[in-house]
Amino acid sequence: MAGSPERIYADPATERLLTGATVITLVRTVATLALSLWGAYEESLALLVAGLVTYWVGDTLDGEWARWFDCETRIGGVVDMICDRLSCGAFYIGLAWLQPAPLFGDQPMELVALPVAVYLFEFMVIDMFLSLAFLAWPIRSPNYFHVVDRRIYLWNWSRLGKAANSGLFAVLLLVTGWWWLALLIAVALLVLKCVSLRWLLQLGLPVPERAHTA
């Protein structure tokens, strides 16, 4: 069952790098990078969006695969986080590069790059630290952080929390083209992550006991 201790807590005997889920993660990351680089080179917004959609669909698929086939591992969780940020960075840097573009009208590159820079700092630095913090507890992934701290979990890894962090900024920026709205969203996400980081530091990160040698 999804909420059973066997599903929530990690088992060292099952930890491995290559699973069906990590293969999907690596394939979708290569595809996202290829589309994003191609889109930047061709100055094609359509290719960049295709890369973003590939990233989102693949990120959903690898997680579902891991749960369906019971191959959810801590190693896979870390690989997924790293690949998410590589995919995200490729898309947004390509988007900032895409100037001038009809989507943003006559807005200079600096105005579009500003919200992108704030978002990337929030997602690739603060959120990365928060996401890796699960390794301090014997759980399989941040998806089960509710057994450690429900408040931090709800803000960051619940379905709503994930959607707000990974989708809201991109959708609003692409649909409206309003750099100032994207900047407000990026700053709000940064504040949310900083508050979550404060809660995490107040909670404390447990340090594994040192093995005693003879």
C-alpha positions in Angstrom: 0.0 0.0 0.0 1.1 3.6 -0.8 1.1 4.6 2.9 2.6 1.5 4.4 5.9 1.5 6.3 7.3 -0.8 3.7 6.6 1.8 1.0 7.7 4.8 3.0 10.9 3.6 4.5 14.0 2.8 2.5 15.4 -0.7 2.3 19.2 -0.9 1.7 18.8 -4.3 0.0 16.7 -2.7 -2.8 18.9 0.3 -3.5 20.3 0.3 -7.1 20.9 2.8 -9.8 19.3 1.2 -12.8 15.6 0.7 -12.5 12.8 1.2 -15.0 12.1 4.6 -13.4 15.7 5.9 -13.6 15.9 4.8 -17.3 12.8 6.9 -18.0 14.4 9.8 -16.1 17.6 9.6 -18.1 15.8 9.2 -21.4 13.4 12.2 -20.8 16.3 14.3 -19.7 18.3 13.6 -22.9 15.2 14.4 -24.9 14.5 17.6 -23.0 18.1 18.8 -23.4 18.1 18.0 -27.2 14.8 19.9 -27.7 15.8 22.8 -25.6 19.2 23.2 -27.3 17.6 22.8 -30.7 15.0 25.4 -29.8 17.6 27.9 -28.7 19.7 27.3 -31.8 16.7 27.6 -34.1 15.2 30.4 -32.0 12.0 28.3 -31.9 9.6 28.8 -29.0 7.7 25.7 -30.2 10.8 23.4 -29.7 11.5 24.9 -26.3 7.9 24.3 -25.2 8.2 20.7 -26.6 11.2 20.3 -24.3 9.3 21.6 -21.3 6.4 19.3 -22.0 8.8 16.3 -22.4 10.3 17.2 -19.0 6.9 17.5 -17.3 5.4 14.3 -18.8 8.6 12.3 -18.2 8.8 13.5 -14.7 5.3 12.3 -14.0 5.9 9.0 -15.8 9.1 8.1 -14.0 7.5 8.7 -10.6 4.4 6.7 -11.4 6.5 3.9 -12.8 8.5 3.7 -9.6 5.4 3.4 -7.5 3.5 1.0 -9.9 6.5 -1.4 -10.1 7.7 -0.9 -6.5 11.2 0.3 -7.6 11.3 3.6 -5.7 14.8 4.1 -4.4 16.7 6.9 -2.7 19.3 6.7 -5.5 16.5 7.1 -8.0 15.1 10.1 -6.1 18.4 11.9 -6.2 18.9 11.2 -9.9 15.4 12.5 -10.5 16.2 15.8 -8.6 19.4 16.4 -10.5 17.8 15.7 -13.9 14.8 17.9 -13.1 17.1 20.9 -12.5 19.2 20.2 -15.6 16.0 20.0 -17.7 14.6 23.1 -16.1 17.8 25.1 -16.5 18.1 24.1 -20.2 14.5 25.3 -20.9 14.7 28.6 -19.1 18.1 29.6 -20.3 16.9 28.8 -23.8 13.8 30.9 -23.2 15.9 33.8 -22.0 18.1 33.4 -25.0 15.1 33.6 -27.3 15.2 37.3 -27.9 13.5 39.1 -29.5 10.5 36.8 -29.5 6.8 37.5 -30.4 5.8 36.1 -26.9 7.5 39.0 -25.1 6.9 41.8 -27.6 9.5 44.5 -27.5 10.7 43.7 -23.9 14.5 43.6 -23.7 16.3 40.4 -22.7 17.2 41.7 -19.3 13.6 42.0 -18.2 12.8 38.4 -19.2 16.1 37.1 -17.7 15.4 38.7 -14.3 12.4 36.5 -13.3 14.2 33.5 -14.9 17.3 34.1 -12.7 15.2 34.4 -9.5 13.3 31.3 -10.3 16.4 29.3 -11.2 18.1 30.4 -7.9 15.0 29.3 -6.0 14.6 26.0 -7.7 18.2 24.9 -8.3 19.7 26.1 -5.0 17.1 26.5 -2.2 14.7 23.9 -3.4 17.6 21.5 -4.2 18.8 21.7 -0.6 15.3 21.2 0.7 14.7 18.2 -1.5 18.0 16.5 -0.6 17.2 16.9 3.1 15.2 13.7 3.0 18.5 11.7 2.9 18.9 12.6 6.6 16.0 10.3 7.4 15.4 6.7 6.4 12.6 7.5 3.9 12.6 6.7 0.2 12.0 10.2 -1.1 10.6 13.7 -0.3 7.2 12.3 -1.2 7.1 10.7 2.2 8.4 13.7 4.2 5.0 14.0 5.9 6.2 11.4 8.4 9.0 13.8 9.4 7.2 17.2 9.1 3.8 17.5 7.6 4.0 21.3 7.2 7.2 21.3 5.2 5.7 18.4 3.1 2.5 20.2 2.3 4.3 23.4 1.1 6.8 21.6 -1.0 6.0 18.0 -2.1 2.2 17.6 -1.9 0.6 17.5 -5.4 -0.4 21.1 -5.0 3.0 22.2 -3.7 4.8 20.5 -6.6 2.4 22.0 -9.2 2.9 25.5 -7.9 6.7 25.1 -7.8 7.3 23.5 -11.2 4.3 24.6 -13.3 2.8 27.9 -12.2 5.8 30.1 -13.1 6.3 28.5 -16.6 2.6 28.5 -17.5 2.1 32.2 -16.5 5.2 33.3 -18.3 4.4 31.5 -21.5 0.7 32.4 -21.5 0.9 36.0 -20.6 4.4 37.0 -21.5 4.3 39.5 -18.5 7.8 39.5 -17.0 6.6 41.4 -14.0 4.0 38.8 -13.1 6.6 36.0 -13.6 8.9 38.0 -11.3 6.2 38.2 -8.6 5.6 34.5 -8.8 9.4 33.7 -8.6 9.8 36.0 -5.6 6.8 34.4 -3.9 8.2 30.9 -4.5 11.6 32.1 -3.2 10.0 33.4 0.0 8.1 30.1 0.4 11.2 28.1 0.0 13.2 30.3 2.4 10.4 29.9 5.1 10.5 26.1 4.5 14.3 26.2 4.9 13.9 28.0 8.2 11.5 25.3 9.4 13.9 22.6 8.3 16.8 24.1 10.1 14.7 24.5 13.2 13.7 20.8 12.9 17.4 19.9 12.6 19.1 17.5 10.3 20.0 14.3 12.1 23.6 13.1 11.7 24.2 9.3 11.3 26.1 7.7 14.1 29.7 7.1 13.5 30.6 3.4 13.2 32.9 2.3 15.9 36.0 0.5 14.8 38.1 -1.9 16.9 
